[in-house]
Amino acid sequence: MRSTRSSFAALCLTLMVMLLLPMTLRAEGTGEYIAIRKEGASRIAIVLDNTAAKGGKQSEWAKSLDATIKEGLDFTGLFNLLPAPLNIRNAQNGALDLATIASVGGDIYAGGSVTKNSGKPVLEMYVSDASGKELLARAYTGTELQLRDMGLRFCADLVELLTGKRSVFGTKIVFVSNRTGFKEIYMCDFDGQNTVQLTNSRSISLTPSVSPDGNYLAWTDYTSGRPDLYIKNLATGQKVSVNKHGVSISPAWRPGTNTCATTLSYQGDQDLYLIRSDGSVERRLTNGGGIDVSPSFSPDGSKMAFVSTRQGGPQIFIQDIGSGQTRRLTYSGTYNTQPSWSPSGNKILYSSMQKNGEINIFMIDVDGAGLLQLTNDSRNNEYPSWSPDGSMIVFSSTRDGRRKLYVMNADGSNQRPLLKMEGEQQQPSWSVTK
């Protein structure tokens, strides 16, 4: 096993090399890759032009689209957004003046127009590099109520062109909030917008988890006076509970299946079981003594990370689902909880209580190497959860006094609040939903 120090040094060296390499972008339909990031730059400098419109309703649409695109691209942390110079277009023929793009330090240019077709908006977006070579040209249609979606679809296409991934656009985050005086489950867009309440138990609802296909929500509910597992079909609203004595807590869905793992105690010890979406028990997963909680599955569903006290204080363990073989992952720290397996399959996040009483978030390779601390000197930071593309992490923190949701890049940089909402928010889970 490699040492933590050598792995961390290798990681730093890799990041330094990556920052010195120019970013490449595949031109639309050509298969070519074009260097668009200047050497030494950590972000792509994009000159973002205002969306052109012909007055009236179209100008209102343009302002809304401009705000959505700017906020969406900024949220990813990939771009340095530059306003378009006033003289970016030739006054006589409207052609782009490429010299002005270079003069403000732009690597690429993005702009477009919105028109009306049968009363509905049509957004046409164009992206080029600083030499004027077309990289992307695409139209987006929808209704007036879908303007935000249209703008984010462009953001998603641009990021996919840059990275090969869809980024976080279109994903959802479920979490717990006490804004009504009760702890209920809520859902919001990736950027904290469009918050909706999913439960109304008027009790205590905790640890929400959405199935990979977006069909089911599982959570722990105290309506009966004890912790029970509930599973809700998000399309039909039908809800079932796991009818077992004892506790049922902290569910997590297994990829590729309609089963989730949760802790049950009806057979004595608090062990992990696989539960079907109808609330029935498929099988028992752990039987190692102590308390087993907080499951998180590898992307292929073949392995499960979880917390166990079988060797003393809570530590992270990994079990092979097929063979049942289990190994301990964490050895640094005496109180490690809340694992979250990365979408790439090679990293696991977790929370660790420090000697000073603070709780911080760490990342570790699945082989136990590469330990990296992501939060520091910011009170309690808990419940880390990966974005579906692995580029970001959502977590809860008390750094400003009350528990609130924050996001950060996967390397721990760019930590900032996620949403403005009354009360406290905690226990986030980032998921892909329909």
Helices and strands as residue ranges (DSSP letters): H 4-20, E 24-26, E 33-35, E 44-48, H 57-76, E 79-83, H 98-103, E 108-117, E 120-129, E 134-141, G 144-146, H 147-163, E 172-177, E 184-189, E 196-197, E 205-210, E 216-221, E 228-233, E 239-241, E 248-253, E 259-264, E 271-276, E 281-284, E 292-297, E 303-308, E 315-320, E 326-328, E 336-341, E 347-353, E 359-365, E 372-373, E 381-386, E 392-397, E 404-409, E 416-417, E 425-431
